[in-house]
């Protein structure tokens, strides 16, 4: 077994590598990443890439066909990965999230790769007040990030066949402690605020709905997608990944954090413009297809792990929203040092 994981040096990559190493101990695991966030380690016991057989530093937009030789499965995590980054680098978001992903899939298929797993997003549903969204619901992407995911999924469906199984995992909003922690995610943000300043600042009025999933459970879903049979969902499958119990309003997430971390003050912006990124999601299909790979980490456990992880780092930055824990801040810093050009290519690369 030979598995290529692109974008493995991001937030969820270390959990995915750890999961696949446990499930496929004899497999050859290969990572491919640009390395934007390689130095953003957060109290990691070891360099996560030590669990790989090979780490390749390369631009997924220019991937070599040779890298795919004898590969059995590709896990495509590489992406400009949230709305602020997507809005700032809209053209690059399209090029990496969509164009490069489809190019990778086509090259993988031509090389005889049998399985392609794509990290999509529930944000593709956009604003939705009319009940929980299923896989057959209308997609309503509101941002460059969400649009790129929709475009990729549509084109992946066209090339899937009996020799090229494609699974598009529509993930809920990620959360949880990581070897490369991000704090530009709603639950992680709330825990960081509570730990650093005993304050949780909700930028909206608290009413938007968010489905959440822990990164460990994202890794379990990827594990399932690699091993699933075409009879379990078809040659192409788009499936919501998460749990019905993890559909929360933002204000309820803040209250849950305050239950774990006492004496926390919660403030909401009652005058905020309506947040159009509000949606509930049904995970019935995932529960039916993957009963052995359902989410296992509950909300309170995720909060406790984040709290313990941040405290072990002696985290106390009350201004963390302007820190290197925010992925857009990292990219902007690299741009300011002329290490990345306007296309987010390394300026020293040949």
C-alpha positions in Angstrom: 0.0 0.0 0.0 1.3 3.4 -1.0 -0.6 6.5 0.0 0.1 10.1 -1.0 -1.2 12.9 1.3 -1.0 16.4 -0.2 -1.2 19.4 2.2 -0.1 17.2 5.1 1.8 20.0 6.9 -1.3 21.9 7.8 -3.7 21.8 10.7 -5.3 18.4 10.2 -2.4 16.7 8.4 -0.6 15.4 11.5 -3.8 13.7 12.8 -4.4 12.1 9.4 -0.8 10.8 9.2 -1.1 9.4 12.7 -4.4 7.7 11.9 -3.1 6.1 8.6 0.1 5.0 10.2 -1.9 3.1 12.8 -4.4 1.6 10.3 -1.8 0.8 7.6 1.4 0.0 9.6 3.1 -1.6 6.6 2.1 1.2 4.1 4.4 3.6 2.5 3.1 7.1 3.5 4.3 10.1 1.4 3.6 13.7 2.3 3.6 16.6 -0.2 3.4 20.1 0.9 4.5 23.7 0.1 5.6 24.2 3.7 3.8 27.5 4.3 3.1 26.4 7.9 5.8 23.9 8.5 7.3 26.0 11.3 3.9 26.5 13.0 4.5 23.7 15.5 2.6 23.8 18.8 4.1 21.7 21.5 4.5 18.7 19.2 6.4 15.9 20.9 8.1 15.0 17.6 8.1 16.4 14.1 4.8 14.9 12.8 6.5 14.2 9.4 8.7 11.6 11.2 5.7 9.2 10.9 6.0 9.4 7.1 8.3 7.4 4.9 9.0 10.4 2.7 8.2 14.1 2.8 8.2 16.0 -0.5 8.3 19.8 -0.5 6.6 20.8 -3.7 3.9 23.0 -5.2 0.8 21.0 -5.8 0.1 23.3 -8.8 3.1 21.7 -10.5 3.1 18.2 -9.3 5.2 15.7 -11.2 3.6 12.6 -12.6 6.5 10.6 -11.3 5.4 11.2 -7.7 2.3 9.2 -8.4 4.0 6.1 -9.6 2.7 3.0 -7.8 0.5 5.1 -5.6 -2.7 3.3 -4.5 -4.5 6.2 -2.8 -4.3 10.0 -2.8 -5.6 12.1 0.0 -6.0 15.7 -1.2 -5.9 18.1 1.8 -4.0 20.9 0.0 -6.0 24.1 0.0 -6.1 27.7 0.9 -8.1 26.7 3.8 -10.5 29.4 5.1 -12.6 32.4 4.1 -10.3 35.2 5.1 -7.4 33.7 3.1 -9.7 32.9 0.2 -11.0 36.5 0.1 -7.5 37.9 0.2 -6.0 35.5 -2.3 -9.1 34.7 -4.4 -7.3 33.8 -7.7 -4.7 31.6 -5.8 -7.5 29.9 -4.0 -9.1 28.9 -7.3 -5.7 27.7 -8.7 -4.8 25.6 -5.6 -8.2 24.4 -4.4 -9.8 23.7 -7.7 -7.4 23.7 -10.7 -4.5 22.0 -9.0 -6.9 19.4 -7.3 -8.4 18.4 -10.6 -5.0 18.3 -12.2 -3.8 16.0 -9.4 -6.9 13.8 -9.8 -6.4 13.5 -13.6 -2.7 12.6 -13.1 -3.5 10.1 -10.4 -6.1 8.4 -12.6 -3.6 8.3 -15.5 -1.0 6.7 -13.2 -3.4 4.0 -12.1 -4.2 5.3 -8.7 -7.4 3.5 -7.6 -8.6 5.8 -4.8 -8.9 9.6 -4.5 -10.1 11.2 -1.3 -10.9 14.9 -1.4 -11.4 17.2 1.6 -14.5 19.2 0.8 -16.6 21.3 3.2 -20.1 21.7 4.5 -19.6 25.5 3.9 -20.7 24.7 0.3 -24.3 24.8 1.6 -24.0 28.5 2.5 -26.9 30.3 4.3 -29.7 27.8 5.1 -32.6 28.3 7.5 -34.8 25.6 6.1 -33.7 22.5 8.1 -30.7 20.3 8.0 -28.9 20.0 4.7 -28.5 16.6 3.0 -26.2 15.6 0.2 -29.0 16.2 -2.3 -29.6 19.8 -1.0 -28.9 22.7 -3.3 -25.3 24.1 -2.9 -25.0 27.8 -2.2 -21.3 28.7 -1.9 -20.9 32.3 -0.6 -17.1 32.6 -0.6 -14.1 31.9 -2.8 -13.2 29.0 -0.6 -16.6 27.4 -0.8 -16.9 28.0 -4.5 -13.6 26.3 -5.1 -14.8 23.2 -3.2 -18.0 23.1 -5.2 -16.2 23.4 -8.6 -13.7 20.6 -7.6 -16.4 18.2 -6.4 -18.4 18.6 -9.7 -15.4 17.9 -11.8 -14.3 15.0 -9.7 -17.6 13.3 -10.2 -17.0 13.4 -14.0 -13.8 11.4 -13.9 -14.8 8.8 -11.3 -15.3 5.3 -12.6 -14.9 1.7 -11.5 -11.1 2.0 -11.6 -11.0 5.4 -9.9 -13.0 5.6 -6.8 -13.6 9.2 -5.6 -14.9 10.2 -2.2 -15.6 13.9 -1.5 -15.8 14.4 2.3 -17.9 17.4 3.1 -16.4 18.2 6.5 -18.0 20.2 9.2 -16.0 23.0 10.7 -12.8 21.6 12.2 -11.7 22.0 15.8 -9.4 20.4 18.3 -5.8 20.4 19.4 -3.1 19.8 16.8 0.6 19.7 16.4 0.1 22.7 14.1 -2.8 24.5 15.9 -4.9 27.1 14.2 -6.9 29.6 16.2 -8.9 31.0 13.2 -11.6 28.4 13.9 -14.6 29.1 16.0 -14.2 26.7 18.9 -10.4 27.0 19.0 -10.9 30.8 19.1 -13.2 30.6 22.1 -11.0 28.3 24.1 -7.9 30.5 23.3 -9.8 33.6 24.5 -10.9 31.9 27.7 -7.4 30.6 28.5 -5.6 33.8 27.7 -7.9 36.5 29.1 -10.9 34.8 30.6 -12.9 36.4 27.8 -14.8 35.0 24.8 -15.6 37.5 22.1 -18.3 36.5 19.7 -18.0 38.6 16.5 -21.6 37.8 15.5 -24.9 37.9 17.4 -24.3 34.3 18.4 -27.2 32.8 16.4 -25.5 31.3 13.4 -25.4 27.5 13.2 -22.2 25.6 12.8 -21.7 21.8 12.5 -18.3 20.9 14.1 -16.0 17.9 14.0 -12.8 17.2 15.8 -9.7 16.7 13.7 -9.2 13.1 15.0 -12.6 12.3 13.7 -11.8 13.9 10.4 -8.8 11.5 10.2 -11.1 8.5 10.9 -13.4 9.6 8.1 -10.4 9.8 5.7 -9.3 6.3 6.8 -12.8 5.0 6.0 -12.9 6.8 2.6 -9.6 5.1 1.6 -10.9 1.6 2.5 -14.6 1.9 1.5 -15.8 -0.3 -1.3 -17.6 1.1 -4.4 -20.7 -0.8 -3.2 -20.7 1.5 -0.1 -21.8 4.7 -1.8 -20.7 4.3 -5.4 -17.7 5.1 -7.6 -18.2 8.7 -6.7 -19.5 9.7 -3.3 -20.1 13.1 -1.8 -21.0 12.7 1.9 -21.4 15.1 4.9 -18.9 14.3 7.6 -19.8 15.0 11.2 -22.5 14.2 13.7 -26.0 15.4 14.2 -25.1 16.0 17.9 -22.5 18.5 16.8 -24.9 21.0 15.1 -24.4 24.0 17.4 -25.3 27.7 17.5 -22.2 29.8 18.0 -23.5 31.1 21.4 -23.9 27.5 22.6 -20.3 26.8 21.8 -19.2 29.8 23.9 -21.4 28.6 26.8 -19.9 25.1 26.6 -16.4 26.6 26.9 -17.4 28.6 29.9 -18.7 25.5 31.6 -15.2 23.9 31.3 -13.2 27.1 32.0 -14.8 29.0 35.0 -15.2 32.7 35.5 -15.2 33.4 31.7 -16.9 36.5 30.4 -18.9 36.1 27.1 -19.5 39.1 24.9 -21.7 39.1 21.8 -21.9 41.7 19.1 -25.7 42.2 19.0 -25.3 44.9 16.3 -23.3 42.7 14.0 -24.5 42.2 10.4 -26.2 38.9 9.8 -23.7 36.1 9.3 -24.7 34.3 6.2 -22.5 31.3 6.9 -25.2 29.6 9.0 -26.4 26.1 8.3 -27.4 22.9 9.9 -26.4 19.6 8.3 -27.7 16.0 8.3 -25.2 13.2 8.7 -27.5 10.3 8.3 -25.8 9.0 5.1 -22.4 9.0 6.8 -23.8 7.1 9.8 -25.4 4.5 7.5 -22.3 4.0 5.3 -19.6 4.2 8.0 -21.0 2.9 11.3 -17.5 1.9 12.5 -16.0 5.3 11.7 -18.4 7.6 13.4 -17.1 10.7 15.4 -15.9 9.7 18.9 -14.7 13.0 20.4 -17.5 14.9 22.1 -17.6 18.7 22.6 -16.5 18.8 26.2 -13.6 16.5 25.5 -12.5 18.7 22.6 -12.6 21.8 24.8 -10.6 20.1 27.6 -7.9 18.9 25.1 -7.6 22.4 23.7 -7.4 24.0 27.2 -4.8 21.5 28.3 -2.8 21.9 25.1 -2.8 25.7 25.3 -1.9 25.7 29.0 1.0 23.3 28.4 2.3 25.9 25.8 2.0 28.6 28.5 -0.3 30.4 26.1 -1.3 33.8 27.3 -1.6 36.0 24.2 -4.7 38.1 24.5 -4.1 39.5 21.1 -3.9 36.1 19.4 -6.2 37.1 16.6 -3.2 39.2 15.3 -0.7 36.4 15.8 0.9 33.6 13.8 -1.8 31.3 15.1 -4.0 32.8 12.3 -3.1 31.3 8.9 -3.7 34.5 7.0 -1.2 36.3 9.3 1.4 33.7 8.4 0.9 34.2 4.7 0.9 38.0 5.0 4.1 37.8 7.0 5.8 35.6 4.4 4.7 38.1 1.7 6.0 41.0 3.7 9.4 39.4 3.8 9.3 38.8 0.1 9.5 35.0 0.7 6.2 34.5 -1.2 5.1 36.3 -4.4 1.6 37.4 -5.2 0.8 33.8 -6.4 2.0 32.4 -3.1 5.0 30.8 -4.8 8.3 30.7 -2.9 10.4 33.5 -4.4 13.6 31.4 -4.1 12.2 28.4 -5.9 13.5 27.7 -9.4 
